[in-house]
């Protein structure tokens, strides 16, 4: 069995792990000092490219390649926007790092700023994370006090970096990169059409690098321990480590930092297993397509593995469901969330989520009609790929996969009614209307 590799998570359970003194005792800020003083910006970008580091927030885009898109010959200000909004149900890896090991994010941000020529950093944290917000604000103050933020960092003339922690107000849509930028600018968290991409026209219309906080937090370790060390974990196409958020029907829910490529079976066993047979698993957060168990046990959790199985790695949030779970009710629960969190800007999401909730609620209450399943699938099909951002996929993919894999349950509710179909009062029955 693959064993956890504690890098970001090595000290997170120690007292005062979030303080700069503890971080410095672990060698903190030395990797950034070395990278910033001994390497040219182009060399830093090339190093990140060769490491194979990809985004840990959901899209998995190559980090060095993203940095290289920022215009070099420009006198316009450039920004680094760090995404700590982490609102995807089932995901809590970013929260752990922001609350317990925040200086790794600041150090990684310094490397990114040196590479791209950035002097202003915004870290956007989800509004429901008050502890993480306080810890980050405290870490930023400590970094200023010790000279790791501010003017002439590491004694480099003109290497000035300022950092602001921006607290959101709880909107899921602000986890989408352009929605986050809209929020930082003071507007509603509306996603924006792309192109132009943030690297060219992002925050305040200026070139902007947007990175997930965990992606950035790994940089000090990659620069401190080397590319060979980093690529010794994972696979050729998906090198390195990933903090997996594991929850649902397992004995030990939590964050497991492991090499990319660990199988769903190994994650399940590391988390202590479960007393009842398993039925399904969400491999990459609630917006990823559900997979059936035991069919998916041996799917490798890389950027490619879940896609080949019909889903995606996403935010690496793995939710296990045992045989007692009603899949009609599970889908209803997800769709209620997405209905509430739609920003309302695009008609397919604004109307599609509401109608999807009504239809699935009707089915779960035993009042389903012939044709409801096809109507539900039609809503998903008409939404996916037809909106400004991928929110349509976030609610459409679960509809498609839950119905495709567990259609018999949906049909049983329509034919027999809720009680007969599942033998118990479903959650949706409590939300009549």
C-alpha positions in Angstrom: 0.0 0.0 0.0 1.2 3.5 -0.8 2.2 5.4 2.4 1.5 9.1 3.1 4.4 11.4 2.3 4.2 14.3 4.7 5.7 17.5 3.1 3.1 20.3 3.5 1.4 18.3 6.2 4.6 17.3 8.2 4.2 19.8 11.0 0.5 20.9 10.7 -0.5 19.1 13.9 2.2 20.7 16.1 1.4 23.6 18.5 1.8 27.0 16.8 2.7 25.4 13.4 1.3 28.6 11.8 3.9 30.9 13.3 7.0 32.1 11.5 9.3 30.9 14.2 8.2 27.3 13.7 8.4 27.7 9.9 12.0 29.1 10.1 13.0 26.1 12.3 11.9 23.9 9.5 14.1 25.8 7.0 11.4 28.2 5.9 12.2 30.9 3.4 15.6 29.5 2.5 14.4 28.0 -0.8 12.9 31.3 -1.8 16.1 33.1 -0.8 18.2 30.8 -2.9 15.8 30.9 -5.9 15.4 34.6 -5.9 19.1 35.5 -5.4 20.8 32.8 -7.5 18.3 32.3 -10.5 17.1 34.7 -13.2 13.3 35.0 -13.6 13.4 33.0 -16.8 15.4 30.2 -15.1 12.8 30.0 -12.3 9.9 29.6 -14.8 11.9 27.0 -16.7 12.6 25.1 -13.4 8.9 25.0 -12.6 8.1 23.8 -16.1 10.6 21.0 -15.9 9.2 20.0 -12.5 5.9 19.2 -14.1 4.0 21.0 -11.3 0.3 21.4 -12.2 -2.5 23.3 -10.5 -3.9 21.6 -7.4 -7.1 23.6 -7.4 -9.1 21.7 -10.0 -8.1 22.4 -13.6 -4.6 20.9 -13.3 -3.0 23.5 -15.7 0.8 23.4 -15.9 2.0 26.1 -13.5 5.2 27.2 -15.3 3.3 27.4 -18.6 0.7 29.6 -17.0 3.4 31.9 -15.8 5.0 32.1 -19.2 1.8 33.6 -20.7 2.2 36.8 -18.8 3.6 39.6 -21.0 7.3 40.3 -20.2 7.9 43.6 -22.0 5.2 45.7 -20.4 5.3 48.6 -17.9 1.8 47.7 -16.6 1.5 46.5 -13.1 1.2 42.7 -12.7 -0.6 40.9 -10.0 -0.6 37.4 -8.3 -4.0 36.3 -7.1 -4.0 33.2 -4.9 -7.2 31.2 -4.8 -8.0 30.0 -1.3 -11.8 30.2 -1.8 -12.1 26.3 -1.6 -15.9 26.1 -1.7 -16.2 22.7 -3.6 -18.1 20.4 -1.3 -15.9 17.6 0.0 -12.7 19.7 -0.3 -10.7 20.8 2.7 -7.0 20.5 1.8 -6.4 24.2 1.2 -8.0 25.1 4.5 -5.6 22.8 6.4 -2.6 24.6 4.8 -3.9 28.1 5.3 -4.8 27.4 8.9 -1.8 25.4 10.0 1.1 26.1 7.6 0.5 29.5 6.0 4.1 30.6 5.6 4.6 28.0 2.9 2.1 30.0 0.8 3.9 33.3 1.4 7.3 31.8 0.5 5.9 30.2 -2.6 4.3 33.5 -3.6 7.8 35.2 -3.4 9.2 32.7 -5.9 6.3 33.3 -8.2 6.6 37.1 -7.9 10.4 37.0 -8.7 9.7 34.8 -11.7 7.0 36.9 -13.3 8.0 40.4 -12.0 5.1 40.9 -9.6 5.0 43.3 -6.7 1.4 42.9 -5.5 -0.3 39.7 -4.2 -3.9 39.2 -3.2 -4.9 36.0 -1.4 -8.6 35.4 -1.5 -9.9 33.2 1.3 -13.4 31.8 1.7 -15.6 33.8 4.0 -16.5 30.8 6.1 -12.9 30.3 7.2 -12.4 32.8 10.1 -9.5 30.9 11.6 -7.7 30.6 8.3 -8.2 34.3 7.8 -6.8 35.2 11.2 -3.8 32.9 10.7 -3.0 34.3 7.3 -3.3 37.9 8.5 -1.0 37.0 11.3 1.5 35.3 9.0 1.6 38.2 6.6 2.3 40.6 9.5 5.1 38.3 10.7 6.6 38.2 7.2 6.6 42.0 7.0 8.2 42.2 10.5 11.0 39.8 9.5 11.6 41.4 6.1 10.1 38.6 3.9 7.5 41.1 2.6 7.9 44.7 1.8 11.0 46.4 0.3 14.2 45.0 -1.1 13.4 41.4 0.0 16.5 39.1 0.4 18.6 42.2 -0.1 17.6 42.4 -3.8 17.3 46.0 -4.8 13.8 46.7 -6.2 12.4 43.3 -5.2 9.4 44.7 -3.4 6.3 42.5 -2.7 3.2 43.5 -0.8 0.5 41.0 0.2 -3.2 41.5 1.1 -5.6 38.9 2.5 -9.0 39.4 0.9 -11.9 37.7 2.7 -14.8 36.6 0.5 -18.4 36.5 1.6 -19.2 32.9 1.0 -20.1 32.7 -2.7 -19.1 29.4 -4.3 -18.8 31.1 -7.7 -15.9 33.2 -6.4 -13.8 30.0 -6.6 -13.8 30.4 -10.4 -10.8 32.5 -11.2 -12.5 35.4 -13.0 -15.3 35.4 -10.5 -12.7 35.8 -7.7 -11.0 38.6 -9.6 -14.4 40.4 -9.9 -14.9 40.1 -6.2 -11.4 41.4 -5.3 -12.2 44.4 -7.6 -15.2 45.2 -5.4 -17.9 44.0 -7.8 -20.3 41.1 -7.8 -18.6 37.7 -8.2 -19.5 37.3 -11.8 -17.2 35.2 -14.0 -15.9 36.9 -17.1 -15.7 35.7 -20.7 -12.3 34.3 -21.8 -10.4 35.4 -23.8 -8.9 37.6 -22.7 -7.3 35.4 -20.1 -6.2 36.7 -16.7 -2.5 36.4 -17.7 -3.1 39.2 -20.2 -6.1 41.1 -18.7 -7.0 40.0 -15.2 -7.2 42.0 -12.0 -8.1 45.6 -12.7 -7.5 44.8 -16.4 -3.8 44.1 -15.7 -1.7 40.9 -16.3 -2.5 38.5 -13.5 -1.3 35.1 -12.5 -4.0 33.0 -10.7 -2.8 30.0 -8.7 -4.3 27.8 -6.1 -2.7 28.2 -2.6 -1.6 24.6 -2.4 0.1 24.8 -5.8 2.0 27.8 -4.6 2.8 26.2 -1.2 4.6 23.3 -2.9 7.1 25.6 -4.6 9.5 26.0 -1.7 9.9 22.3 -1.5 10.4 21.8 -5.2 13.1 24.5 -5.2 14.6 23.4 -1.9 14.8 19.6 -2.7 15.0 19.6 -6.5 13.2 18.5 -9.5 14.4 14.9 -9.2 13.0 14.6 -5.7 9.6 16.0 -6.8 9.4 13.8 -9.9 10.3 10.7 -7.8 6.7 10.9 -6.7 3.7 10.3 -8.9 3.8 9.4 -12.6 5.5 10.7 -15.7 2.4 12.7 -16.7 1.3 13.5 -13.2 4.4 14.0 -11.1 4.6 15.0 -7.4 2.3 14.9 -4.4 -1.3 15.8 -3.8 -3.2 16.4 -0.5 -6.4 14.3 -1.0 -9.4 15.3 1.0 -11.1 12.0 2.0 -14.6 11.9 3.5 -17.9 10.1 3.4 -18.2 6.5 4.6 -14.7 5.9 5.9 -13.5 5.6 9.5 -10.8 8.2 9.4 -11.8 11.3 7.4 -9.1 13.8 6.7 -6.3 15.0 4.4 -3.9 12.4 3.1 -0.8 13.7 1.4 0.2 11.1 -1.2 1.9 10.7 -4.5 -0.3 11.2 -7.5 -1.3 7.7 -8.8 -2.6 6.3 -5.5 -5.7 4.2 -6.3 -9.1 4.8 -4.9 -8.8 1.4 -3.1 -5.6 2.5 -1.4 -7.2 5.8 -0.3 -10.2 3.9 1.1 -7.9 1.5 3.1 -5.7 4.3 4.4 -8.8 6.0 5.7 -9.7 2.9 7.7 -12.3 1.4 5.3 -15.9 0.9 6.3 -18.1 -1.7 7.8 -20.6 -2.0 4.9 -20.1 -2.7 1.2 -19.4 0.4 -0.9 -21.6 1.7 -3.7 -20.1 4.8 -5.3 -17.4 7.4 -5.0 -17.0 11.0 -6.0 -13.3 11.3 -7.0 -12.7 15.0 -7.5 -15.2 17.1 -5.5 -19.0 17.4 -5.9 -18.8 18.7 -9.5 -17.0 15.6 -10.8 -18.9 12.6 -12.2 -19.7 9.9 -9.7 -18.1 6.5 -10.3 -19.5 3.1 -9.4 -17.9 0.8 -6.9 -16.4 -1.8 -7.0 -15.8 -1.0 -10.7 -13.6 2.0 -9.9 -11.5 0.6 -7.0 -8.3 0.5 -9.1 -8.6 3.9 -10.8 -5.3 5.7 -10.3 -5.8 9.2 -8.9 -3.7 11.1 -11.4 -4.8 13.9 -13.7 -5.5 11.3 -16.4 -6.8 8.3 -14.4 -10.3 9.6 -13.3 -10.7 11.1 -16.8 -10.2 7.7 -18.4 -12.7 6.3 -16.0 -15.2 8.9 -17.0 -14.7 11.6 -14.3 -11.9 13.9 -13.3 -9.4 14.5 -10.5 -10.7 18.0 -9.9 -9.8 19.2 -6.4 -8.9 15.7 -5.3 -11.8 15.6 -2.9 -12.8 11.9 -2.6 -16.2 11.1 -1.1 -17.1 7.4 -0.5 -20.7 6.3 -0.3 -21.9 2.9 1.0 -24.8 0.7 -0.1 -27.3 2.5 2.1 -27.0 5.8 0.2 -30.0 6.6 -2.0 -28.5 8.1 -5.2 -31.7 10.0 -6.0 -31.4 11.7 -2.6 -27.6 12.2 -3.1 -28.2 14.0 -6.4 -31.0 16.1 -4.9 -28.6 17.2 -2.1 -26.0 18.3 -4.6 -28.4 20.1 -6.9 -29.9 22.1 -4.0 -26.3 23.4 -3.3 -25.8 24.4 -6.9 -29.2 26.1 -7.2 -28.3 28.2 -4.2 -24.8 29.0 -5.5 -25.6 29.9 -9.1 -24.6 33.5 -9.7 -27.6 34.0 -12.0 -25.6 35.6 -14.8 -26.3 32.8 -17.4 -29.7 31.5 -18.2 -28.8 27.8 -18.4 -27.5 27.8 -14.8 -30.0 30.3 -13.4 -33.0 28.3 -14.8 -31.4 24.9 -15.2 -30.5 24.4 -11.5 -33.9 25.5 -10.3 -35.8 23.1 -12.7 -33.4 20.3 -11.9 -34.0 20.6 -8.2 -37.8 20.6 -8.8 -37.7 17.5 -10.9 -35.4 15.5 -8.7 -37.4 16.5 -5.6 -40.6 15.4 -7.3 -39.0 12.0 -8.1 -37.6 11.6 -4.6 -41.0 12.3 -3.1 -42.6 9.5 -5.2 -44.4 12.0 -7.4 -42.2 11.5 -10.5 -43.8 11.5 -14.0 -42.9 9.6 -17.1 -40.4 11.6 -19.0 -38.9 13.3 -15.9 -35.5 11.5 -16.4 -35.3 12.5 -20.0 -36.2 16.1 -19.1 -33.5 16.1 -16.4 -30.9 14.9 -18.9 -32.0 17.4 -21.4 -31.5 20.3 -19.0 -27.9 19.1 -18.3 -27.2 18.7 -22.0 -28.6 22.2 -22.8 -26.4 23.7 -20.1 -23.1 22.1 -20.5 -20.7 24.1 -22.6 -23.1 27.0 -23.0 -22.2 29.3 -20.2 -19.5 31.8 -19.3 -17.8 29.5 -16.8 -17.9 25.8 -16.0 -20.7 26.1 -13.4 -23.0 24.4 -15.9 -20.7 21.4 -15.9 -20.6 21.5 -12.1 -24.3 20.7 -11.9 -24.7 19.0 -15.3 -22.0 16.3 -14.9 -23.5 14.9 -11.7 -26.9 14.7 -13.3 -25.5 12.8 -16.3 -23.4 10.4 -14.2 -25.9 9.7 -11.4 -28.6 8.9 -13.9 -26.3 6.9 -16.2 -25.0 4.7 -13.4 -28.0 4.4 -11.1 -31.0 4.9 -13.5 -32.7 1.9 -12.0 -33.1 3.8 -8.7 -34.6 6.9 -10.4 -37.0 4.6 -12.4 -38.0 2.7 -9.3 -39.0 6.0 -7.5 -41.1 6.9 -10.5 -42.8 3.5 -10.8 -43.3 2.7 -7.1 -43.0 5.8 -5.1 -40.4 6.9 -2.5 -41.1 4.5 0.4 -41.3 1.4 -1.8 -38.3 2.3 -3.9 -35.9 2.9 -1.1 -37.6 1.6 2.0 -37.1 4.8 3.9 -38.2 8.4 4.0 -35.8 10.3 1.6 -34.3 13.6 2.5 -36.1 15.3 -0.3 -39.5 14.5 1.3 -38.7 17.1 3.9 -38.5 19.8 1.3 -41.9 19.6 -0.3 -43.0 22.4 -2.6 
